[in-house]
Amino acid sequence: MEDGVFCGPSMVFTNIYNPRAEIGKMDQVRPTRVKKGATLGANCTIVCGHTIGSYAFIGAGAVVTKDVADHALMVGNPARQIGLMCICGEKLAENLKCPACNKQHKKTDQGLSVKN
């Protein structure tokens, strides 16, 4: 986990994709990366081997089964993207303007950035 990550109550990281109690599989541990500023909601599950992007927001109870883009808002089982999030933690409007801090964002090849 990088700096500024929020882990909600009872959220879970798995470490082996297909575990078995009677078969030792610790040689199959898959690393998971959570980038700067991400939020992992209560009771969400992050399946091992994936990356959660910077400032992504994983909703409560979501099950992440693939990589998550920077600023993505993910919900459901399996988790699916339903929007984009500002660095301040609010969902961006369709025009990519934050209703809370009024920052205007733009899509770039690297993801999302604040317009100057």
WOZIHU-V102218 format. One record per pair of residues at least 12 apart in sequence whose ideal C-beta (glycine too) atoms are under 7 Angstrom apart, sorted by the first residue. I is the first residue (numbers start at 0). J is the second residue. If there is no record, write none. Layout:
BEGIN
I,J / I,J
END
This chain:
BEGIN
0,33 / 1,33 / 1,34 / 1,35 / 2,35 / 3,35 / 3,36 / 4,33 / 4,37 / 5,38 / 5,39 / 6,39 / 7,39 / 7,40 / 7,41 / 7,43 / 7,59 / 8,41 / 9,41 / 9,42 / 10,39 / 10,40 / 10,41 / 10,42 / 10,43 / 11,44 / 12,31 / 12,45 / 12,47 / 13,44 / 13,46 / 13,47 / 14,28 / 14,47 / 15,27 / 15,28 / 15,47 / 16,29 / 16,47 / 16,48 / 29,47 / 29,48 / 31,45 / 31,47 / 31,48 / 31,49 / 32,50 / 33,51 / 34,50 / 34,51 / 34,52 / 34,53 / 35,53 / 36,53 / 36,54 / 36,86 / 37,51 / 37,52 / 37,53 / 37,54 / 37,55 / 38,56 / 38,57 / 38,88 / 39,57 / 40,57 / 40,58 / 40,59 / 40,61 / 41,59 / 42,59 / 42,60 / 43,57 / 43,58 / 43,59 / 43,60 / 43,61 / 43,63 / 44,62 / 44,63 / 45,63 / 46,63 / 46,64 / 49,63 / 49,65 / 49,66 / 50,66 / 51,63 / 51,67 / 52,67 / 52,68 / 52,69 / 52,70 / 52,71 / 53,69 / 54,69 / 54,70 / 54,84 / 54,86 / 55,67 / 55,68 / 55,69 / 55,70 / 55,71 / 55,73 / 56,72 / 56,84 / 57,73 / 57,78 / 58,73 / 58,74 / 61,73 / 61,74 / 61,75 / 61,76 / 61,78 / 62,76 / 62,77 / 62,78 / 63,78 / 64,77 / 64,78 / 68,110 / 69,110 / 69,111 / 70,83 / 70,84 / 70,110 / 70,111 / 71,83 / 72,84 / 72,90 / 83,95 / 83,111 / 85,97 / 85,99 / 85,100 / 85,102 / 87,99 / 87,100 / 91,104
END
